[in-house]
Every structure is written in C-alpha cells, then in structure tokens.
Amino acid sequence: MSEKPIRVLLVEDNPGDVRLIQEALSEARGTAFEVECQECLETALKRLNETDVDVVLLDLSLPDSWGLDTVSKAHSQAPEVPIIVLTGSEDEELGLKAVQNGAQDYLVKGQMDSNLVVRSMRYAIERQRILAELRNLSLVDELTGLYNRRGFLILAHQQIFLIHQAKMQMVLLFADLDNMKWINDNFGYHSGDQALREAAIIIKETFRKLDIVARIGGDEFAVLAVGTSRASAETLIARLQKNLDAHNEKEKRPYELSLSVGVAFYDPKFPCSIEELMGRADALMYEHKRAKQKS
C-alpha cells in the first residue's frame, strides 16, 4: 500500500519561488505531495485552522508579515504543525533565529534541490512526531485523553509568550463539572468517570483543533483559545451549552451533565501571566456556579 501524500502548505508570494519549490517536489522519488499555496499570512493562518496540514513552508517576507513575527504567528496558530522557514541567501541568520522561535528548520532560497527539500520536510515531521510522543508520556490525563495540568501549563506558558510577541488576543475558559460528588455518591465512581469522559469529549468537540484543552483538576477543565475575541468567546460558550443540551437529550441518563464556566480575556495591550489569567477565569467560574445554585 502506498504512503499517503504529504500535505504541504506553501506560504510564498513570489511566483518564481513557488514554481521552483513545486518543481523540486515534483522531482522527488518515492514521495507524493499535495501542495497548497497561499500568498499572505492572513489567508495561510485561516487555512491552518480549516484543514489538516503535515508541514508548512513559510517565507519570512510576505506582503502582510515579515521576519520572526511571521514565525510566531504561524506557530501560535498551529503549534503541532512543523514549520520550515524559507529565507534569502542574505537572511541565513534570520533563519537560525526562526528555529529558536519555533520553526523546525530553515532553507535558503537558491540553495535548494529536490533531495534537500524533501529530507528537510521528512525530518521536520518526524521531529515533531517525537516531540508530541514525549509530551504525551507525562502531559496527558489518562482518564480523558486531554492534557493534564502540567501539560496545560507548559503549553500555556509557551502560547502566552508567542501571542505577546505576535500581539494576538486570547481567551482562557475554565469549566467545572457540576454535581460531581452527587453523581459519585448516587451512581458510583464508574458513572463519575464516565461523566468526566463525556464532558471532555463535548468540550473538545466544541473548540478548534488548535485550542489547548485540558483537565486540570478532579472535575475542572481549561481551554486556551488563541486568536479568539470577547465576542467569539460568547459564541463558543453558547455552542458549548448547545452541545451539552444535545448530549443530555440523546443520552437520557438519570443525571444531566452541567458545566459552570468562567472566561478570562487576554489583551496584548495589557499583558499578564498565565497564572493571573487562570485566577481570573477560576473566580468567574465559581461566581457562575454560585449563581446557578441560588437560582
């Protein structure tokens, strides 16, 4: 059975460079590629959110973005996708700095052939896969398959550094599964575990692939949504409630899943630490829980 094609997002505005890279990939033996080209960063980030990509080839001189800021924005949007930077011969030092800022490798235009491009992409994809496996060994919650608290904090610290550089907005959502003790006491811990797993699935399906979703405590979840505005956050909360209602209607269990939610907004004009953001979201979540208990 033949291997699946490697899905490449080529972000390059120079038609000549696009043609040279496409020709280099077409000459590769034993490897097939599906190449999508975008001329500016804005549309490339949109495509990263909409489709599955194996590797990004990223020019650092685009019409709407230049230099390391370009790498920061792309890496922040899709931290799980390896990025290979394309630089001019005079920008080799910039390529090295890009690697220090999240890129897996860099290629110098005019010094690329088919073997070099393919080898660089394969190595970048494999390194990213190994890094993901290493993270998963100690950063994933065994019950739900989401990141655990340690994994969340490591990725959140990385994200807050990147979005501060890229001047992007971000939303942190805290969600607490209501009545967890009552479910455990009345239906057993097996039902409690099942409720946590189902809540995790609902939360993960509500948000985007690029968002960081974690179980950070016994019945507490967190979602870090990069590039999300206040208005978009309200839409996401409404979607989460809609998905909860649909799940409860479908399952018809003797208990219903319910979440108390708190949302904190990160404004790059007024930066703060992830711990401060978590404190705000946590306080708002418990405020919501108390209001539900009174009603």
Contacts in CASP RR format, 6 or more apart in sequence:
PFRMAT RR
TARGET T0000
AUTHOR 0000-0000-0000
METHOD contacts of the structure
MODEL  1
MSEKPIRVLLVEDNPGDVRLIQEALSEARGTAFEVECQECLETALKRLNE
TDVDVVLLDLSLPDSWGLDTVSKAHSQAPEVPIIVLTGSEDEELGLKAVQ
NGAQDYLVKGQMDSNLVVRSMRYAIERQRILAELRNLSLVDELTGLYNRR
GFLILAHQQIFLIHQAKMQMVLLFADLDNMKWINDNFGYHSGDQALREAA
IIIKETFRKLDIVARIGGDEFAVLAVGTSRASAETLIARLQKNLDAHNEK
EKRPYELSLSVGVAFYDPKFPCSIEELMGRADALMYEHKRAKQKS
2 32 0 8 1.000
3 31 0 8 1.000
3 32 0 8 1.000
5 32 0 8 1.000
5 33 0 8 1.000
5 34 0 8 1.000
6 31 0 8 1.000
6 32 0 8 1.000
6 33 0 8 1.000
6 34 0 8 1.000
6 54 0 8 1.000
6 55 0 8 1.000
6 121 0 8 1.000
6 122 0 8 1.000
6 125 0 8 1.000
7 33 0 8 1.000
7 34 0 8 1.000
7 36 0 8 1.000
7 51 0 8 1.000
7 52 0 8 1.000
7 53 0 8 1.000
7 54 0 8 1.000
7 55 0 8 1.000
8 25 0 8 1.000
8 33 0 8 1.000
8 34 0 8 1.000
8 35 0 8 1.000
8 36 0 8 1.000
8 53 0 8 1.000
8 54 0 8 1.000
8 55 0 8 1.000
8 56 0 8 1.000
8 57 0 8 1.000
8 121 0 8 1.000
9 36 0 8 1.000
9 38 0 8 1.000
9 44 0 8 1.000
9 47 0 8 1.000
9 48 0 8 1.000
9 53 0 8 1.000
9 55 0 8 1.000
9 56 0 8 1.000
9 57 0 8 1.000
10 18 0 8 1.000
10 21 0 8 1.000
10 22 0 8 1.000
10 35 0 8 1.000
10 36 0 8 1.000
10 37 0 8 1.000
10 38 0 8 1.000
10 57 0 8 1.000
11 37 0 8 1.000
11 38 0 8 1.000
11 39 0 8 1.000
11 40 0 8 1.000
11 41 0 8 1.000
11 44 0 8 1.000
11 56 0 8 1.000
11 57 0 8 1.000
11 58 0 8 1.000
11 59 0 8 1.000
11 62 0 8 1.000
11 74 0 8 1.000
12 18 0 8 1.000
12 21 0 8 1.000
12 37 0 8 1.000
12 39 0 8 1.000
12 57 0 8 1.000
12 59 0 8 1.000
12 62 0 8 1.000
12 86 0 8 1.000
13 39 0 8 1.000
13 40 0 8 1.000
13 59 0 8 1.000
13 61 0 8 1.000
13 62 0 8 1.000
13 63 0 8 1.000
14 59 0 8 1.000
17 59 0 8 1.000
17 86 0 8 1.000
17 109 0 8 1.000
18 37 0 8 1.000
20 109 0 8 1.000
20 110 0 8 1.000
20 112 0 8 1.000
21 35 0 8 1.000
21 57 0 8 1.000
21 86 0 8 1.000
21 112 0 8 1.000
21 117 0 8 1.000
22 35 0 8 1.000
24 112 0 8 1.000
24 113 0 8 1.000
24 114 0 8 1.000
24 117 0 8 1.000
24 118 0 8 1.000
25 33 0 8 1.000
25 35 0 8 1.000
25 114 0 8 1.000
25 117 0 8 1.000
25 118 0 8 1.000
26 33 0 8 1.000
27 114 0 8 1.000
28 114 0 8 1.000
28 115 0 8 1.000
28 117 0 8 1.000
28 118 0 8 1.000
31 118 0 8 1.000
31 122 0 8 1.000
36 47 0 8 1.000
36 51 0 8 1.000
36 53 0 8 1.000
38 44 0 8 1.000
38 47 0 8 1.000
39 62 0 8 1.000
39 63 0 8 1.000
40 62 0 8 1.000
40 63 0 8 1.000
40 64 0 8 1.000
40 65 0 8 1.000
41 62 0 8 1.000
41 64 0 8 1.000
41 65 0 8 1.000
41 70 0 8 1.000
41 73 0 8 1.000
41 74 0 8 1.000
42 64 0 8 1.000
44 56 0 8 1.000
44 58 0 8 1.000
44 74 0 8 1.000
45 73 0 8 1.000
45 74 0 8 1.000
45 77 0 8 1.000
47 53 0 8 1.000
48 56 0 8 1.000
48 74 0 8 1.000
48 77 0 8 1.000
48 78 0 8 1.000
48 81 0 8 1.000
48 210 0 8 1.000
49 77 0 8 1.000
49 78 0 8 1.000
49 208 0 8 1.000
49 209 0 8 1.000
49 210 0 8 1.000
53 78 0 8 1.000
53 81 0 8 1.000
54 81 0 8 1.000
54 82 0 8 1.000
54 121 0 8 1.000
54 125 0 8 1.000
55 81 0 8 1.000
55 82 0 8 1.000
55 83 0 8 1.000
55 84 0 8 1.000
55 121 0 8 1.000
55 124 0 8 1.000
55 125 0 8 1.000
56 74 0 8 1.000
56 78 0 8 1.000
56 81 0 8 1.000
56 82 0 8 1.000
56 83 0 8 1.000
56 84 0 8 1.000
57 84 0 8 1.000
57 86 0 8 1.000
57 107 0 8 1.000
57 121 0 8 1.000
58 70 0 8 1.000
58 71 0 8 1.000
58 74 0 8 1.000
58 83 0 8 1.000
58 84 0 8 1.000
58 85 0 8 1.000
58 86 0 8 1.000
58 103 0 8 1.000
59 70 0 8 1.000
59 85 0 8 1.000
59 86 0 8 1.000
60 66 0 8 1.000
60 67 0 8 1.000
60 68 0 8 1.000
60 70 0 8 1.000
60 71 0 8 1.000
60 85 0 8 1.000
60 86 0 8 1.000
60 87 0 8 1.000
60 91 0 8 1.000
60 94 0 8 1.000
60 95 0 8 1.000
60 98 0 8 1.000
61 67 0 8 1.000
62 70 0 8 1.000
65 73 0 8 1.000
67 94 0 8 1.000
67 98 0 8 1.000
68 94 0 8 1.000
68 97 0 8 1.000
68 98 0 8 1.000
68 101 0 8 1.000
68 165 0 8 1.000
69 165 0 8 1.000
69 166 0 8 1.000
71 83 0 8 1.000
71 85 0 8 1.000
71 98 0 8 1.000
71 101 0 8 1.000
71 102 0 8 1.000
71 103 0 8 1.000
72 101 0 8 1.000
72 162 0 8 1.000
72 165 0 8 1.000
72 166 0 8 1.000
73 166 0 8 1.000
73 168 0 8 1.000
74 83 0 8 1.000
75 83 0 8 1.000
75 101 0 8 1.000
75 102 0 8 1.000
75 103 0 8 1.000
75 162 0 8 1.000
76 159 0 8 1.000
76 162 0 8 1.000
76 163 0 8 1.000
76 166 0 8 1.000
76 168 0 8 1.000
76 226 0 8 1.000
77 210 0 8 1.000
77 226 0 8 1.000
77 227 0 8 1.000
78 210 0 8 1.000
79 155 0 8 1.000
79 158 0 8 1.000
79 159 0 8 1.000
79 210 0 8 1.000
80 128 0 8 1.000
80 132 0 8 1.000
80 210 0 8 1.000
81 128 0 8 1.000
82 104 0 8 1.000
82 121 0 8 1.000
82 124 0 8 1.000
82 125 0 8 1.000
82 127 0 8 1.000
82 128 0 8 1.000
83 102 0 8 1.000
83 103 0 8 1.000
83 104 0 8 1.000
83 124 0 8 1.000
84 103 0 8 1.000
84 104 0 8 1.000
84 105 0 8 1.000
84 106 0 8 1.000
84 107 0 8 1.000
84 120 0 8 1.000
84 121 0 8 1.000
84 124 0 8 1.000
85 95 0 8 1.000
85 98 0 8 1.000
85 99 0 8 1.000
85 103 0 8 1.000
85 105 0 8 1.000
85 106 0 8 1.000
85 107 0 8 1.000
86 106 0 8 1.000
86 107 0 8 1.000
86 109 0 8 1.000
87 94 0 8 1.000
87 95 0 8 1.000
87 98 0 8 1.000
87 106 0 8 1.000
87 107 0 8 1.000
87 108 0 8 1.000
87 109 0 8 1.000
88 108 0 8 1.000
88 109 0 8 1.000
88 110 0 8 1.000
89 108 0 8 1.000
89 109 0 8 1.000
89 110 0 8 1.000
89 111 0 8 1.000
91 108 0 8 1.000
92 106 0 8 1.000
92 108 0 8 1.000
95 103 0 8 1.000
95 106 0 8 1.000
96 106 0 8 1.000
98 106 0 8 1.000
99 105 0 8 1.000
99 106 0 8 1.000
104 123 0 8 1.000
104 124 0 8 1.000
104 127 0 8 1.000
104 128 0 8 1.000
105 120 0 8 1.000
105 123 0 8 1.000
105 124 0 8 1.000
107 116 0 8 1.000
107 117 0 8 1.000
107 120 0 8 1.000
135 151 0 8 1.000
135 154 0 8 1.000
138 150 0 8 1.000
138 151 0 8 1.000
139 147 0 8 1.000
139 148 0 8 1.000
139 150 0 8 1.000
139 151 0 8 1.000
139 154 0 8 1.000
139 155 0 8 1.000
140 146 0 8 1.000
140 147 0 8 1.000
140 148 0 8 1.000
140 151 0 8 1.000
141 147 0 8 1.000
141 148 0 8 1.000
141 214 0 8 1.000
141 215 0 8 1.000
143 193 0 8 1.000
143 196 0 8 1.000
143 197 0 8 1.000
143 215 0 8 1.000
144 196 0 8 1.000
144 197 0 8 1.000
144 200 0 8 1.000
144 215 0 8 1.000
145 200 0 8 1.000
145 215 0 8 1.000
146 200 0 8 1.000
146 204 0 8 1.000
146 213 0 8 1.000
146 214 0 8 1.000
146 215 0 8 1.000
146 221 0 8 1.000
147 155 0 8 1.000
147 212 0 8 1.000
147 213 0 8 1.000
147 214 0 8 1.000
147 215 0 8 1.000
148 214 0 8 1.000
148 215 0 8 1.000
148 216 0 8 1.000
149 214 0 8 1.000
149 215 0 8 1.000
149 216 0 8 1.000
149 217 0 8 1.000
151 214 0 8 1.000
152 212 0 8 1.000
152 214 0 8 1.000
152 216 0 8 1.000
152 222 0 8 1.000
152 224 0 8 1.000
153 274 0 8 1.000
155 212 0 8 1.000
155 224 0 8 1.000
156 172 0 8 1.000
156 212 0 8 1.000
156 224 0 8 1.000
156 274 0 8 1.000
157 274 0 8 1.000
159 170 0 8 1.000
159 212 0 8 1.000
159 224 0 8 1.000
159 226 0 8 1.000
160 170 0 8 1.000
160 266 0 8 1.000
160 273 0 8 1.000
160 274 0 8 1.000
160 277 0 8 1.000
163 169 0 8 1.000
163 170 0 8 1.000
163 226 0 8 1.000
163 227 0 8 1.000
163 266 0 8 1.000
163 268 0 8 1.000
164 268 0 8 1.000
164 271 0 8 1.000
167 268 0 8 1.000
168 226 0 8 1.000
168 227 0 8 1.000
168 268 0 8 1.000
169 227 0 8 1.000
169 228 0 8 1.000
169 229 0 8 1.000
169 265 0 8 1.000
169 266 0 8 1.000
169 267 0 8 1.000
169 268 0 8 1.000
170 224 0 8 1.000
170 225 0 8 1.000
170 226 0 8 1.000
170 227 0 8 1.000
170 228 0 8 1.000
170 265 0 8 1.000
170 266 0 8 1.000
171 223 0 8 1.000
171 224 0 8 1.000
171 225 0 8 1.000
171 227 0 8 1.000
171 228 0 8 1.000
171 229 0 8 1.000
171 230 0 8 1.000
171 232 0 8 1.000
171 233 0 8 1.000
171 236 0 8 1.000
171 263 0 8 1.000
171 264 0 8 1.000
171 265 0 8 1.000
171 266 0 8 1.000
172 222 0 8 1.000
172 223 0 8 1.000
172 224 0 8 1.000
172 225 0 8 1.000
172 263 0 8 1.000
172 264 0 8 1.000
172 265 0 8 1.000
172 266 0 8 1.000
172 274 0 8 1.000
172 277 0 8 1.000
172 278 0 8 1.000
172 280 0 8 1.000
172 281 0 8 1.000
173 222 0 8 1.000
173 223 0 8 1.000
173 225 0 8 1.000
173 233 0 8 1.000
173 236 0 8 1.000
173 237 0 8 1.000
173 261 0 8 1.000
173 262 0 8 1.000
173 263 0 8 1.000
173 281 0 8 1.000
174 220 0 8 1.000
174 221 0 8 1.000
174 222 0 8 1.000
174 261 0 8 1.000
174 262 0 8 1.000
174 263 0 8 1.000
174 264 0 8 1.000
174 278 0 8 1.000
174 281 0 8 1.000
174 282 0 8 1.000
174 284 0 8 1.000
174 285 0 8 1.000
175 199 0 8 1.000
175 203 0 8 1.000
175 220 0 8 1.000
175 221 0 8 1.000
175 222 0 8 1.000
175 223 0 8 1.000
175 240 0 8 1.000
175 259 0 8 1.000
175 260 0 8 1.000
175 261 0 8 1.000
175 262 0 8 1.000
175 285 0 8 1.000
176 219 0 8 1.000
176 220 0 8 1.000
176 221 0 8 1.000
176 259 0 8 1.000
176 260 0 8 1.000
176 261 0 8 1.000
176 285 0 8 1.000
176 286 0 8 1.000
176 289 0 8 1.000
177 195 0 8 1.000
177 196 0 8 1.000
177 199 0 8 1.000
177 219 0 8 1.000
177 220 0 8 1.000
177 221 0 8 1.000
177 257 0 8 1.000
177 258 0 8 1.000
177 259 0 8 1.000
178 258 0 8 1.000
178 259 0 8 1.000
178 260 0 8 1.000
178 289 0 8 1.000
178 292 0 8 1.000
179 255 0 8 1.000
179 258 0 8 1.000
180 192 0 8 1.000
180 195 0 8 1.000
180 196 0 8 1.000
180 218 0 8 1.000
180 219 0 8 1.000
182 255 0 8 1.000
183 191 0 8 1.000
183 192 0 8 1.000
183 195 0 8 1.000
183 255 0 8 1.000
184 191 0 8 1.000
184 192 0 8 1.000
186 255 0 8 1.000
187 254 0 8 1.000
187 255 0 8 1.000
191 255 0 8 1.000
195 255 0 8 1.000
195 257 0 8 1.000
196 215 0 8 1.000
196 218 0 8 1.000
196 219 0 8 1.000
198 247 0 8 1.000
198 251 0 8 1.000
198 257 0 8 1.000
199 221 0 8 1.000
199 257 0 8 1.000
199 259 0 8 1.000
200 213 0 8 1.000
200 215 0 8 1.000
200 221 0 8 1.000
202 240 0 8 1.000
202 243 0 8 1.000
202 244 0 8 1.000
202 247 0 8 1.000
202 257 0 8 1.000
203 213 0 8 1.000
203 221 0 8 1.000
203 223 0 8 1.000
203 240 0 8 1.000
203 259 0 8 1.000
204 213 0 8 1.000
205 243 0 8 1.000
206 236 0 8 1.000
206 239 0 8 1.000
206 240 0 8 1.000
206 243 0 8 1.000
207 213 0 8 1.000
207 223 0 8 1.000
207 225 0 8 1.000
207 236 0 8 1.000
208 225 0 8 1.000
210 226 0 8 1.000
211 223 0 8 1.000
211 224 0 8 1.000
211 225 0 8 1.000
211 226 0 8 1.000
212 222 0 8 1.000
212 223 0 8 1.000
212 224 0 8 1.000
213 221 0 8 1.000
213 222 0 8 1.000
213 223 0 8 1.000
214 221 0 8 1.000
214 222 0 8 1.000
214 223 0 8 1.000
215 221 0 8 1.000
216 222 0 8 1.000
221 259 0 8 1.000
222 278 0 8 1.000
222 281 0 8 1.000
225 232 0 8 1.000
225 233 0 8 1.000
225 236 0 8 1.000
228 236 0 8 1.000
230 265 0 8 1.000
233 263 0 8 1.000
233 265 0 8 1.000
237 261 0 8 1.000
237 263 0 8 1.000
240 259 0 8 1.000
240 261 0 8 1.000
244 257 0 8 1.000
244 258 0 8 1.000
244 259 0 8 1.000
247 257 0 8 1.000
248 256 0 8 1.000
248 257 0 8 1.000
258 292 0 8 1.000
260 285 0 8 1.000
260 286 0 8 1.000
260 288 0 8 1.000
260 289 0 8 1.000
260 292 0 8 1.000
261 285 0 8 1.000
261 288 0 8 1.000
262 281 0 8 1.000
262 282 0 8 1.000
262 284 0 8 1.000
262 285 0 8 1.000
262 287 0 8 1.000
262 288 0 8 1.000
263 281 0 8 1.000
263 284 0 8 1.000
264 277 0 8 1.000
264 278 0 8 1.000
264 279 0 8 1.000
264 280 0 8 1.000
264 281 0 8 1.000
264 284 0 8 1.000
266 272 0 8 1.000
266 277 0 8 1.000
END
